[in-house]
């Protein structure tokens, strides 16, 4: 089980990302379309003034049950440990243990 503070920090990052998403996209479009170097510098400083945690790269995939940050399957949102336990208990529809 992950620490509650880490899970809350991740929720805060998600909230900041959704808040500043449109503004960040607009600034990036302006940056790509501008030709003048001085204009690019101005746009870049505006981008730097946005909170760091509002960037998409700061968001980490976590298991929704345990909060584990590593070994998370995107399709289910579960870590590999929880996925295995739930698959053995037949709690995941369509998941069967492979054998050959």
Phi, psi and omega per residue, in radians:
X1 nan 2.268 3.135
X2 -1.332 2.769 3.104
X3 -1.163 2.523 -3.113
X4 -1.078 -0.600 -3.117
X5 -1.131 -0.628 3.127
X6 -1.212 -0.674 3.116
X7 -1.162 -0.728 3.122
X8 -1.163 -0.650 3.105
X9 -1.095 -0.669 3.119
X10 -1.184 -0.668 3.085
X11 -1.116 -0.675 3.112
X12 -1.114 -0.709 3.111
X13 -1.110 -0.718 3.113
X14 -1.098 -0.720 3.132
X15 -1.131 -0.746 3.111
X16 -1.146 -0.667 3.130
X17 -1.079 -0.801 -3.131
X18 -1.180 -0.558 -3.126
X19 -1.198 -0.770 -3.034
X20 -1.768 0.122 -3.047
X21 -1.060 -0.876 -3.103
X22 -1.133 -0.733 -3.135
X23 -1.098 -0.739 3.134
X24 -1.129 -0.737 3.138
X25 -1.123 -0.728 3.123
X26 -1.104 -0.762 3.132
X27 -1.121 -0.683 3.120
X28 -1.169 -0.644 3.071
X29 -1.110 -0.787 3.106
X30 -1.041 -0.740 -3.113
X31 -1.083 -0.753 -3.115
X32 -1.237 -0.578 -3.084
X33 -1.500 -0.256 -3.091
X34 -1.400 2.577 -3.132
X35 -1.859 -0.568 -3.083
X36 -1.331 2.432 -3.126
X37 -1.191 -0.688 -3.133
X38 -1.129 -0.661 3.106
X39 -1.156 -0.691 3.109
X40 -1.108 -0.667 3.103
X41 -1.109 -0.726 3.121
X42 -1.091 -0.775 -3.140
X43 -1.152 -0.665 -3.137
X44 -1.132 -0.674 3.100
X45 -1.164 -0.626 3.076
X46 -1.124 -0.701 3.103
X47 -1.120 -0.670 -3.132
X48 -1.218 -0.416 3.136
X49 -1.352 -0.277 3.061
X50 -1.195 2.639 3.130
X51 -1.073 2.478 -3.131
X52 -1.092 -0.650 -3.104
X53 -1.286 -0.017 3.097
X54 -1.557 -0.014 3.103
X55 -1.418 2.562 -3.096
X56 -1.181 -0.513 -3.112
X57 -1.210 -0.288 3.128
X58 -1.378 -0.303 -3.081
X59 -1.368 2.311 -3.110
X60 -1.982 2.359 3.061
X61 -1.238 2.282 3.128
X62 -2.273 2.651 3.069
X63 -1.161 2.309 -3.092
X64 -1.297 -0.311 -3.115
X65 -1.610 -0.809 -3.066
X66 -1.862 -0.387 -3.093
X67 1.496 0.137 -3.127
X68 -1.137 2.283 -3.071
X69 -1.501 -0.296 -3.062
X70 -1.994 2.653 3.115
X71 1.193 0.756 -3.093
X72 -1.801 2.228 3.047
X73 -1.452 2.156 -3.071
X74 -1.146 -0.662 -3.080
X75 -1.072 -0.603 -3.083
X76 -1.885 -0.372 -3.094
X77 1.296 0.391 -3.096
X78 -2.047 2.624 3.029
X79 -1.322 2.877 -3.055
X80 -1.110 -0.558 -3.139
X81 -1.192 -0.853 -3.112
X82 -1.186 -0.670 3.116
X83 -1.015 -0.784 -3.117
X84 -1.116 -0.790 -3.139
X85 -1.092 -0.792 -3.108
X86 -1.201 -0.593 3.112
X87 -1.171 -0.683 3.118
X88 -1.182 -0.517 3.126
X89 -1.537 0.074 3.132
X90 1.060 0.638 3.116
X91 -1.624 -0.188 3.118
X92 -1.873 2.006 -3.104
X93 -1.198 2.353 3.080
X94 1.486 -0.016 -3.136
X95 -1.749 2.127 3.083
X96 -2.227 2.660 3.109
X97 -1.314 2.238 -3.086
X98 -1.388 2.574 3.058
X99 -2.557 2.466 3.125
X100 -2.532 nan nan
